[in-house]
Amino acid sequence: MGADFTSVGKLFKSEAYTVEWGTPLKIDADATLEIGSGSGHGFTIRWSRFLPMNDGVDVISIDFDEGRHPYETKWPADRAPVKVKKARMNSDEYRSLLQLLGKVASAKLTRADQKSITTTTANFWAFCRLGSKSKVLIDYDWAGYMGSNNEIKYAKPWAAVQLTRESISKLEFKEYTLSATDRSWASAKFIREWKDFQKRDYYWWVRERFIVTIGVVGDKSVFPTLREIIGGDPKDRNVYYAINAATRILGKDVRDKPYEDMDIEKTRKKLLPLLRGAK
């Protein structure tokens, strides 16, 4: 039975662009899916990974949810509010989701003439990466502010996120301890995406939350990337967050205390040699 594409069409109703539908992208049932989303002002980031198995699909959810915590110290408090959970998805439901994403991929969007431009202060991140064993089939990634001028840019990633979130909304997620393989995947994801994120506007808060998250779910393979970040401008909060993340993974703490008043130059001189020698 094919998927009902009505839900896809509803997500592409806009005065900012017109839609021309092509042939849905064909996606094999063993394709792996990654979804990411987050709210800038909501202080959240979520990664989800879908891994097809013989008897269903494992869905791992990694959630960063910090909440608002104003601070008066030199640096924010060293919090790592990351929760990891796992659920099992029915294979037929996953195939239906892949068909919906294939429909999203087939949409050709053309910017419409607008009498006026709307803008908002709502900033968010939406990400979708779907691949087979041999190639990447879908790769959407956008962060910025909602508004009619940007809508054509974020329509596809936002639709992919919403369709996927809806598909797992009724799954029973339980706390999960990441395996070495899971941590290797998370680390590879961080390394790959950091190369792009550091070049992009409006991603500053995504970068910060990625660093905090990888300190909880990553492994030592991220040390070269974290070393690069730690070697940056000592006034940059990314450097502070990377020191904290590397410390968590390393399991040895040489940071100044209290952490919130850390001397970056002093701390990184002690930490960097340890990271270079870590195996």
Beta strands, then each sheet from edge to edge (+ up, - down):
strand 1: 17-21
strand 2: 32-39
strand 3: 44-53
strand 4: 56-65
strand 5: 82-89
strand 6: 107-111
strand 7: 119-131
strand 8: 136-147
strand 9: 174-175
sheet 1: 1+ 6-
sheet 2: 8+ 7- 2+ 3- 4+ 5- 9+
end
